[in-house]
Amino acid sequence: MGHSTAEAQEEIQRFEELFTLLEDVGSIHREWKRLVNTYNVVGAKVYDTRLVAAMLVHKLTQVLTFDRDFSPYKGITVVRPSDVNLKK
């Protein structure tokens, strides 16, 4: 079962404290449309494609995810959580 609204708000706040949030600019929409057409994206895959568009616009090259469906996108490297060592 998912988070309650209060729990979700707490997670959002933690996320905002840990990470730099990048602006959702108009060029992301244009890149998203280009990617959808280039890769013939259909269905729920459009959501991953939107993330890829934002990454490309902001010049980010790695995504930390359990999802393996980022492989078609050139310039994006998938990093698995098991590959990350947070010990200092």
N, C-alpha and C positions, 0 to 999 in steps of 0.2 A: 504494500500500500504506500502511497505517496505521502509527502509532507503535508502538514496542516498549513494554513495560510501564515500563521505566526512562525512556524519552522522554516517555511520557504523564505520569508522576509529575513530571518536570521542568516540563512545561507547566502542570500543575495548580498547582505551587508558584509559578510566575511569575504565573499568573492570580490566585492568592490574595494575592500581594504588590501587584499593580496595582489590585485592585478591592476595594470593601467588600462583604462577603458578607452578604446579608440572611437572616434566619431564615425557615425553612419552617414557617409556623404553620398551625394547623387551619383558619383562615378561608380559606386558599388552596384547600384541598380543596372547601369549600362554594362558593366562587366558580367553581372549575373545573366543578363539576357544573352550576351555573347556566348558564355559558357553553356547555357541551356541549349542554344542552337548548335554550337560546335560539337557537343557531346551527346546530342539527342536525349536530353534528360527528361524523364517522365516520372509521375507519381511523387512519392515522398522523397525521392532523391533530390528534388529541387531545394530542400532545406539544407542539405550538405553543400549543394552547389552555391547557395547564398553565402555560406560560411567561407567557402573557397574564394568566392569573388571578393569578399571583405579582406581576406588574407592577402590576395594578390594586390589589391589596391593599396594596402598598407605595407606591402613588401615583407610579409611574414612568410616563411617557408616551411615551418614545422607545425604540425597539429598533434596534440596529445589526446589520444582517443582509443577506445576499445574497438571502434568501428574500422573495418577494413575497406570500406567503400570509397576511400579517397585516392585509390591507386590510379584511376584514369587521368587524374589531373596533373599535367606537367608542372613541375616547379614546387610541388607540395610533397613533403616527406612526412610519413606517418610515424609517430613515436608512440610505442605502447607503454602503458603505465608500468609494466614489469621491467622496462628498459631504464627507468629512472631510478637513480640512487640519490635519495635525499639526505643521506647521512653525511655529516661534515667531518 
